[in-house]
Amino acid sequence: MSALDTQHVRAATPGDIEELIRLRSYLLEDAPSMGLPYAVTSPHQSASWREAYRDWLGKHLRGDGSISVVVVPGEGRLRACATAVVDQRAPSPACLSGRAGWVQSVVTDPRDRGCGLGSAVLEHLTAWLRARGVDEVVLQTTPAAADFYRRAGFLATGEDLLFKTLDTAGKAF
């Protein structure tokens, strides 16, 4: 990763929303082949997550201080993106403040993989989280990306990540 590439990581803007959706689709819509529980399994699900993510980005790209979405721009497209969320949890020995960071949707366009862009966005978000007093960073990984995260200093916890979908359709929150 050159200093030039690292300097090109920037905060996402509302003008990036459609490209962020395109990049995230590489993760969510390729997930069925990886057997992941959050995989898109139908055209309806594809349309639904895209609409919900578009709305979520529209709300959170305004910068409330607890979420950061970063991108690496390219010629007419985004080359990579990642998201970090500051989460307040109960304190633990590893996280006395209870301030934990959750990193998600680290995606590099397939045309740009192997260029260090994933490392650049991850390093940028790690610095952003550290500046907000976050004591630990957690993420879930696909088998294909596990070595990448290990090289970045992430360790397996030995705990299983369990997943359950709750039916909240039609409920107002």
ABEGO torsion letter per residue (X at the ends): XBAAAAAABBBBBAAAAAAAAAAAAAAAAAAAAAGBAABBABAAAAAAAAAAAAAAAAAAAAGAGABBBBBBBBBGBBABBBBBBBBBBBBBAABAAGBBBBBBGBBBBAAABGAGAAAAAAAAAAAAAAAAGBABBBBBBBAAAAAAAAAAGBBBAGBBBBBBBBBABGBBX
